[in-house]
Amino acid sequence: MIHSGINFVLPSPTLALNGKVQAQAMVSETDPQAAALGYKADASKVDKAKYPKYAAGQKCDNCALYQGKVGSAAGGCSLFGTKQVAGPGWCSAYAKKA
């Protein structure tokens, strides 16, 4: 067997996170992309005059773009990368989950 004398040290993912699980950041209603889409963390606060397509019962957690579970407090959204949206939230990109 040939030994090159080179040793490799691979960092542990646990050490990289200092032993803590890091929660994903939430999307803010004032985030430029969120504001452009009329995102509200609470769907009941949607401006119905400005967004006439909004209908009661539409929420992030029952949208086709939502990556969390129905009824969950928060989850990923394919529109916001690594940030999470509120499950009971809403934005103008809402598409009913099939």
N, CA, C and O atoms as a GROMACS GRO file, in nm:
protein
  392
    1MET      N    1   0.084  -0.117   0.000
    1MET     CA    2   0.000   0.000   0.000
    1MET      C    3   0.089   0.124   0.000
    1MET      O    4   0.189   0.130   0.071
    2ILE      N    5   0.050   0.222  -0.081
    2ILE     CA    6   0.125   0.347  -0.090
    2ILE      C    7   0.060   0.449   0.002
    2ILE      O    8  -0.062   0.469   0.000
    3HIS      N    9   0.142   0.512   0.082
    3HIS     CA   10   0.092   0.614   0.175
    3HIS      C   11   0.156   0.746   0.137
    3HIS      O   12   0.279   0.755   0.134
    4SER      N   13   0.077   0.846   0.108
    4SER     CA   14   0.130   0.974   0.062
    4SER      C   15   0.177   1.063   0.176
    4SER      O   16   0.251   1.159   0.153
    5GLY      N   17   0.136   1.034   0.296
    5GLY     CA   18   0.175   1.117   0.409
    5GLY      C   19   0.084   1.238   0.427
    5GLY      O   20   0.108   1.320   0.516
    6ILE      N   21  -0.020   1.250   0.343
    6ILE     CA   22  -0.113   1.361   0.355
    6ILE      C   23  -0.232   1.316   0.438
    6ILE      O   24  -0.295   1.215   0.410
    7ASN      N   25  -0.260   1.393   0.540
    7ASN     CA   26  -0.376   1.364   0.625
    7ASN      C   27  -0.486   1.465   0.596
    7ASN      O   28  -0.460   1.584   0.579
    8PHE      N   29  -0.607   1.418   0.591
    8PHE     CA   30  -0.721   1.505   0.568
    8PHE      C   31  -0.806   1.514   0.694
    8PHE      O   32  -0.828   1.413   0.762
    9VAL      N   33  -0.851   1.634   0.724
    9VAL     CA   34  -0.942   1.654   0.836
    9VAL      C   35  -1.069   1.712   0.778
    9VAL      O   36  -1.069   1.822   0.721
   10LEU      N   37  -1.177   1.639   0.791
   10LEU     CA   38  -1.305   1.686   0.740
   10LEU      C   39  -1.386   1.744   0.855
   10LEU      O   40  -1.402   1.679   0.959
   11PRO      N   41  -1.438   1.865   0.838
   11PRO     CA   42  -1.517   1.924   0.946
   11PRO      C   43  -1.649   1.851   0.963
   11PRO      O   44  -1.709   1.804   0.867
   12SER      N   45  -1.692   1.844   1.084
   12SER     CA   46  -1.821   1.782   1.115
   12SER      C   47  -1.931   1.887   1.100
   12SER      O   48  -1.915   1.998   1.151
   13PRO      N   49  -2.042   1.855   1.032
   13PRO     CA   50  -2.152   1.952   1.021
   13PRO      C   51  -2.202   1.998   1.157
   13PRO      O   52  -2.246   2.112   1.172
   14THR      N   53  -2.198   1.910   1.255
   14THR     CA   54  -2.244   1.945   1.388
   14THR      C   55  -2.154   2.054   1.447
   14THR      O   56  -2.203   2.148   1.510
   15LEU      N   57  -2.024   2.040   1.426
   15LEU     CA   58  -1.932   2.141   1.478
   15LEU      C   59  -1.949   2.272   1.404
   15LEU      O   60  -1.935   2.379   1.464
   16ALA      N   61  -1.977   2.265   1.275
   16ALA     CA   62  -1.994   2.387   1.197
   16ALA      C   63  -2.112   2.469   1.248
   16ALA      O   64  -2.113   2.592   1.236
   17LEU      N   65  -2.209   2.404   1.305
   17LEU     CA   66  -2.326   2.473   1.359
   17LEU      C   67  -2.314   2.495   1.509
   17LEU      O   68  -2.410   2.537   1.574
   18ASN      N   69  -2.197   2.466   1.564
   18ASN     CA   70  -2.173   2.480   1.707
   18ASN      C   71  -2.273   2.401   1.790
   18ASN      O   72  -2.309   2.442   1.901
   19GLY      N   73  -2.316   2.289   1.737
   19GLY     CA   74  -2.407   2.203   1.811
   19GLY      C   75  -2.550   2.254   1.819
   19GLY      O   76  -2.631   2.195   1.891
   20LYS      N   77  -2.582   2.361   1.748
   20LYS     CA   78  -2.716   2.419   1.756
   20LYS      C   79  -2.787   2.405   1.621
   20LYS      O   80  -2.726   2.420   1.516
   21VAL      N   81  -2.914   2.376   1.627
   21VAL     CA   82  -2.994   2.373   1.506
   21VAL      C   83  -3.036   2.516   1.476
   21VAL      O   84  -3.092   2.584   1.562
   22GLN      N   85  -3.010   2.561   1.356
   22GLN     CA   86  -3.042   2.698   1.321
   22GLN      C   87  -3.174   2.703   1.245
   22GLN      O   88  -3.189   2.638   1.141
   23ALA      N   89  -3.269   2.779   1.295
   23ALA     CA   90  -3.399   2.793   1.230
   23ALA      C   91  -3.386   2.882   1.108
   23ALA      O   92  -3.305   2.975   1.105
   24GLN      N   93  -3.468   2.853   1.008
   24GLN     CA   94  -3.468   2.937   0.889
   24GLN      C   95  -3.536   3.069   0.921
   24GLN      O   96  -3.630   3.075   1.000
   25ALA      N   97  -3.487   3.175   0.857
   25ALA     CA   98  -3.544   3.308   0.877
   25ALA      C   99  -3.682   3.316   0.815
   25ALA      O  100  -3.711   3.250   0.715
   26MET      N  101  -3.767   3.396   0.875
   26MET     CA  102  -3.901   3.420   0.823
   26MET      C  103  -3.898   3.537   0.724
   26MET      O  104  -3.818   3.630   0.739
   27VAL      N  105  -3.983   3.530   0.626
   27VAL     CA  106  -4.000   3.641   0.532
   27VAL      C  107  -4.070   3.754   0.606
   27VAL      O  108  -4.168   3.731   0.677
   28SER      N  109  -4.022   3.874   0.588
   28SER     CA  110  -4.085   3.991   0.648
   28SER      C  111  -4.183   4.051   0.548
   28SER      O  112  -4.158   4.048   0.427
   29GLU      N  113  -4.292   4.105   0.596
   29GLU     CA  114  -4.389   4.171   0.507
   29GLU      C  115  -4.326   4.290   0.436
   29GLU      O  116  -4.374   4.331   0.330
   30THR      N  117  -4.219   4.345   0.493
   30THR     CA  118  -4.152   4.460   0.432
   30THR      C  119  -4.039   4.421   0.337
   30THR      O  120  -3.980   4.508   0.272
   31ASP      N  121  -4.009   4.293   0.328
   31ASP     CA  122  -3.911   4.245   0.230
   31ASP      C  123  -3.959   4.291   0.093
   31ASP      O  124  -4.077   4.274   0.062
   32PRO      N  125  -3.871   4.348   0.009
   32PRO     CA  126  -3.916   4.400  -0.121
   32PRO      C  127  -3.997   4.301  -0.206
   32PRO      O  128  -4.099   4.338  -0.264
   33GLN      N  129  -3.952   4.177  -0.214
   33GLN     CA  130  -4.024   4.078  -0.293
   33GLN      C  131  -4.160   4.046  -0.229
   33GLN      O  132  -4.261   4.035  -0.299
   34ALA      N  133  -4.161   4.033  -0.098
   34ALA     CA  134  -4.286   4.004  -0.027
   34ALA      C  135  -4.384   4.119  -0.043
   34ALA      O  136  -4.503   4.097  -0.068
   35ALA      N  137  -4.335   4.242  -0.029
   35ALA     CA  138  -4.422   4.359  -0.042
   35ALA      C  139  -4.480   4.368  -0.184
   35ALA      O  140  -4.596   4.402  -0.202
   36ALA      N  141  -4.397   4.336  -0.284
   36ALA     CA  142  -4.444   4.340  -0.423
   36ALA      C  143  -4.555   4.239  -0.448
   36ALA      O  144  -4.640   4.259  -0.534
   37LEU      N  145  -4.554   4.129  -0.371
   37LEU     CA  146  -4.655   4.024  -0.386
   37LEU      C  147  -4.772   4.042  -0.289
   37LEU      O  148  -4.863   3.960  -0.286
   38GLY      N  149  -4.768   4.150  -0.210
   38GLY     CA  150  -4.875   4.174  -0.114
   38GLY      C  151  -4.878   4.075   0.000
   38GLY      O  152  -4.983   4.051   0.059
   39TYR      N  153  -4.762   4.016   0.033
   39TYR     CA  154  -4.755   3.913   0.138
   39TYR      C  155  -4.799   3.969   0.273
   39TYR      O  156  -4.756   4.076   0.315
   40LYS      N  157  -4.884   3.893   0.339
   40LYS     CA  158  -4.926   3.921   0.476
   40LYS      C  159  -4.909   3.792   0.555
   40LYS      O  160  -4.949   3.685   0.509
   41ALA      N  161  -4.850   3.802   0.673
   41ALA     CA  162  -4.831   3.684   0.758
   41ALA      C  163  -4.964   3.633   0.812
   41ALA      O  164  -4.975   3.518   0.854
   42ASP      N  165  -5.066   3.718   0.810
   42ASP     CA  166  -5.202   3.682   0.853
   42ASP      C  167  -5.296   3.714   0.738
   42ASP      O  168  -5.323   3.831   0.709
   43ALA      N  169  -5.347   3.612   0.672
   43ALA     CA  170  -5.432   3.630   0.554
   43ALA      C  171  -5.554   3.717   0.581
   43ALA      O  172  -5.607   3.780   0.489
   44SER      N  173  -5.601   3.722   0.705
   44SER     CA  174  -5.720   3.803   0.735
   44SER      C  175  -5.691   3.952   0.723
   44SER      O  176  -5.784   4.033   0.725
   45LYS      N  177  -5.564   3.990   0.711
   45LYS     CA  178  -5.526   4.130   0.701
   45LYS      C  179  -5.498   4.173   0.556
   45LYS      O  180  -5.450   4.284   0.533
   46VAL      N  181  -5.529   4.087   0.459
   46VAL     CA  182  -5.509   4.120   0.317
   46VAL      C  183  -5.603   4.234   0.279
   46VAL      O  184  -5.721   4.233   0.315
   47ASP      N  185  -5.551   4.333   0.206
   47ASP     CA  186  -5.630   4.444   0.156
   47ASP      C  187  -5.714   4.392   0.038
   47ASP      O  188  -5.664   4.378  -0.073
   48LYS      N  189  -5.841   4.363   0.065
   48LYS     CA  190  -5.927   4.301  -0.035
   48LYS      C  191  -5.958   4.395  -0.152
   48LYS      O  192  -5.992   4.349  -0.261
   49ALA      N  193  -5.948   4.525  -0.130
   49ALA     CA  194  -5.969   4.621  -0.239
   49ALA      C  195  -5.850   4.619  -0.335
   49ALA      O  196  -5.866   4.629  -0.456
   50LYS      N  197  -5.731   4.606  -0.279
   50LYS     CA  198  -5.609   4.602  -0.360
   50LYS      C  199  -5.588   4.466  -0.425
   50LYS      O  200  -5.531   4.457  -0.534
   51TYR      N  201  -5.632   4.360  -0.358
   51TYR     CA  202  -5.615   4.222  -0.408
   51TYR      C  203  -5.752   4.154  -0.417
   51TYR      O  204  -5.784   4.068  -0.334
   52PRO      N  205  -5.834   4.192  -0.517
   52PRO     CA  206  -5.970   4.138  -0.528
   52PRO      C  207  -5.976   3.988  -0.554
   52PRO      O  208  -6.082   3.927  -0.535
   53LYS      N  209  -5.867   3.927  -0.597
   53LYS     CA  210  -5.866   3.782  -0.621
   53LYS      C  211  -5.856   3.702  -0.490
   53LYS      O  212  -5.877   3.581  -0.489
   54TYR      N  213  -5.823   3.771  -0.380
   54TYR     CA  214  -5.815   3.703  -0.251
   54TYR      C  215  -5.954   3.653  -0.213
   54TYR      O  216  -6.053   3.725  -0.229
   55ALA      N  217  -5.960   3.532  -0.162
   55ALA     CA  218  -6.086   3.476  -0.111
   55ALA      C  219  -6.059   3.415   0.027
   55ALA      O  220  -5.952   3.359   0.051
   56ALA      N  221  -6.156   3.427   0.115
   56ALA     CA  222  -6.143   3.369   0.248
   56ALA      C  223  -6.106   3.222   0.236
   56ALA      O  224  -6.157   3.150   0.150
   57GLY      N  225  -6.016   3.178   0.322
   57GLY     CA  226  -5.972   3.038   0.320
   57GLY      C  227  -5.842   3.018   0.245
   57GLY      O  228  -5.776   2.915   0.261
   58GLN      N  229  -5.803   3.115   0.162
   58GLN     CA  230  -5.674   3.106   0.093
   58GLN      C  231  -5.565   3.139   0.193
   58GLN      O  232  -5.566   3.246   0.254
   59LYS      N  233  -5.471   3.047   0.210
   59LYS     CA  234  -5.359   3.067   0.303
   59LYS      C  235  -5.236   3.002   0.244
   59LYS      O  236  -5.246   2.914   0.159
   60CYS      N  237  -5.121   3.045   0.289
   60CYS     CA  238  -4.996   2.985   0.241
   60CYS      C  239  -4.997   2.833   0.258
   60CYS      O  240  -4.952   2.760   0.170
   61ASP      N  241  -5.048   2.785   0.372
   61ASP     CA  242  -5.039   2.641   0.398
   61ASP      C  243  -5.128   2.555   0.308
   61ASP      O  244  -5.117   2.432   0.312
   62ASN      N  245  -5.216   2.616   0.227
   62ASN     CA  246  -5.291   2.536   0.129
   62ASN      C  247  -5.264   2.583  -0.014
   62ASN      O  248  -5.344   2.563  -0.104
   63CYS      N  249  -5.148   2.646  -0.031
   63CYS     CA  250  -5.102   2.694  -0.162
   63CYS      C  251  -5.006   2.591  -0.223
   63CYS      O  252  -4.931   2.525  -0.151
   64ALA      N  253  -5.010   2.579  -0.354
   64ALA     CA  254  -4.924   2.484  -0.425
   64ALA      C  255  -4.775   2.518  -0.410
   64ALA      O  256  -4.691   2.430  -0.426
   65LEU      N  257  -4.743   2.642  -0.379
   65LEU     CA  258  -4.603   2.684  -0.366
   65LEU      C  259  -4.546   2.658  -0.226
   65LEU      O  260  -4.424   2.664  -0.206
   66TYR      N  261  -4.634   2.628  -0.131
   66TYR     CA  262  -4.594   2.608   0.009
   66TYR      C  263  -4.528   2.472   0.025
   66TYR      O  264  -4.579   2.371  -0.026
   67GLN      N  265  -4.416   2.468   0.096
   67GLN     CA  266  -4.340   2.345   0.112
   67GLN      C  267  -4.355   2.282   0.250
   67GLN      O  268  -4.295   2.178   0.279
   68GLY      N  269  -4.434   2.344   0.335
   68GLY     CA  270  -4.461   2.288   0.467
   68GLY      C  271  -4.587   2.204   0.464
   68GLY      O  272  -4.644   2.178   0.358
   69LYS      N  273  -4.631   2.161   0.582
   69LYS     CA  274  -4.752   2.079   0.592
   69LYS      C  275  -4.873   2.169   0.616
   69LYS      O  276  -4.862   2.274   0.679
   70VAL      N  277  -4.988   2.126   0.567
   70VAL     CA  278  -5.112   2.198   0.592
   70VAL      C  279  -5.132   2.209   0.743
   70VAL      O  280  -5.120   2.110   0.815
   71GLY      N  281  -5.163   2.328   0.789
   71GLY     CA  282  -5.185   2.351   0.931
   71GLY      C  283  -5.060   2.389   1.008
   71GLY      O  284  -5.068   2.422   1.126
   72SER      N  285  -4.943   2.385   0.943
   72SER     CA  286  -4.819   2.419   1.014
   72SER      C  287  -4.807   2.570   1.031
   72SER      O  288  -4.862   2.647   0.952
   73ALA      N  289  -4.736   2.611   1.133
   73ALA     CA  290  -4.719   2.753   1.163
   73ALA      C  291  -4.636   2.824   1.058
   73ALA      O  292  -4.658   2.942   1.029
   74ALA      N  293  -4.539   2.754   0.999
   74ALA     CA  294  -4.452   2.813   0.898
   74ALA      C  295  -4.391   2.704   0.812
   74ALA      O  296  -4.385   2.587   0.851
   75GLY      N  297  -4.347   2.744   0.694
   75GLY     CA  298  -4.283   2.649   0.604
   75GLY      C  299  -4.219   2.723   0.489
   75GLY      O  300  -4.236   2.843   0.473
   76GLY      N  301  -4.144   2.650   0.411
   76GLY     CA  302  -4.078   2.709   0.296
   76GLY      C  303  -4.177   2.744   0.186
   76GLY      O  304  -4.288   2.691   0.180
   77CYS      N  305  -4.134   2.834   0.099
   77CYS     CA  306  -4.213   2.872  -0.018
   77CYS      C  307  -4.116   2.882  -0.134
   77CYS      O  308  -4.009   2.940  -0.121
   78SER      N  309  -4.153   2.825  -0.246
   78SER     CA  310  -4.062   2.824  -0.360
   78SER      C  311  -4.031   2.964  -0.412
   78SER      O  312  -3.937   2.981  -0.489
   79LEU      N  313  -4.107   3.064  -0.373
   79LEU     CA  314  -4.081   3.201  -0.417
   79LEU      C  315  -3.976   3.273  -0.334
   79LEU      O  316  -3.916   3.370  -0.380
   80PHE      N  317  -3.952   3.226  -0.213
   80PHE     CA  318  -3.866   3.299  -0.121
   80PHE      C  319  -3.737   3.228  -0.081
   80PHE      O  320  -3.680   3.257   0.024
   81GLY      N  321  -3.691   3.136  -0.162
   81GLY     CA  322  -3.564   3.069  -0.137
   81GLY      C  323  -3.560   2.998  -0.003
   81GLY      O  324  -3.643   2.911   0.024
   82THR      N  325  -3.465   3.035   0.081
   82THR     CA  326  -3.448   2.967   0.210
   82THR      C  327  -3.532   3.027   0.322
   82THR      O  328  -3.534   2.973   0.433
   83LYS      N  329  -3.602   3.136   0.295
   83LYS     CA  330  -3.685   3.198   0.399
   83LYS      C  331  -3.819   3.125   0.408
   83LYS      O  332  -3.867   3.069   0.310
   84GLN      N  333  -3.877   3.129   0.526
   84GLN     CA  334  -4.007   3.066   0.549
   84GLN      C  335  -4.118   3.170   0.550
   84GLN      O  336  -4.096   3.288   0.579
   85VAL      N  337  -4.238   3.124   0.516
   85VAL     CA  338  -4.356   3.208   0.523
   85VAL      C  339  -4.448   3.154   0.632
   85VAL      O  340  -4.437   3.037   0.671
   86ALA      N  341  -4.536   3.237   0.680
   86ALA     CA  342  -4.632   3.194   0.782
   86ALA      C  343  -4.738   3.106   0.717
   86ALA      O  344  -4.792   3.141   0.612
   87GLY      N  345  -4.768   2.993   0.778
   87GLY     CA  346  -4.872   2.904   0.727
   87GLY      C  347  -5.005   2.975   0.706
   87GLY      O  348  -5.070   2.952   0.604
   88PRO      N  349  -5.047   3.061   0.802
   88PRO     CA  350  -5.173   3.133   0.785
   88PRO      C  351  -5.159   3.261   0.702
   88PRO      O  352  -5.250   3.344   0.700
   89GLY      N  353  -5.046   3.277   0.634
   89GLY     CA  354  -5.022   3.396   0.552
   89GLY      C  355  -5.084   3.386   0.413
   89GLY      O  356  -5.153   3.289   0.381
   90TRP      N  357  -5.058   3.487   0.330
   90TRP     CA  358  -5.110   3.490   0.193
   90TRP      C  359  -5.027   3.587   0.110
   90TRP      O  360  -4.972   3.683   0.163
   91CYS      N  361  -5.017   3.560  -0.021
   91CYS     CA  362  -4.962   3.657  -0.115
   91CYS      C  363  -5.035   3.642  -0.248
   91CYS      O  364  -5.108   3.545  -0.269
   92SER      N  365  -5.015   3.737  -0.338
   92SER     CA  366  -5.088   3.740  -0.464
   92SER      C  367  -5.048   3.628  -0.560
   92SER      O  368  -5.113   3.611  -0.664
   93ALA      N  369  -4.944   3.553  -0.528
   93ALA     CA  370  -4.904   3.439  -0.612
   93ALA      C  371  -4.978   3.312  -0.571
   93ALA      O  372  -4.948   3.203  -0.622
   94TYR      N  373  -5.073   3.324  -0.479
   94TYR     CA  374  -5.146   3.207  -0.429
   94TYR      C  375  -5.200   3.122  -0.544
   94TYR      O  376  -5.262   3.172  -0.638
   95ALA      N  377  -5.175   2.992  -0.533
   95ALA     CA  378  -5.227   2.893  -0.629
   95ALA      C  379  -5.279   2.775  -0.549
   95ALA      O  380  -5.203   2.711  -0.476
   96LYS      N  381  -5.407   2.746  -0.561
   96LYS     CA  382  -5.468   2.639  -0.482
   96LYS      C  383  -5.396   2.507  -0.504
   96LYS      O  384  -5.370   2.466  -0.617
   97LYS      N  385  -5.364   2.441  -0.392
   97LYS     CA  386  -5.298   2.311  -0.397
   97LYS      C  387  -5.395   2.209  -0.454
   97LYS      O  388  -5.512   2.204  -0.416
   98ALA      N  389  -5.345   2.128  -0.546
   98ALA     CA  390  -5.432   2.028  -0.612
   98ALA      C  391  -5.467   1.915  -0.520
   98ALA      O  392  -5.539   1.823  -0.559
   0.00000   0.00000   0.00000
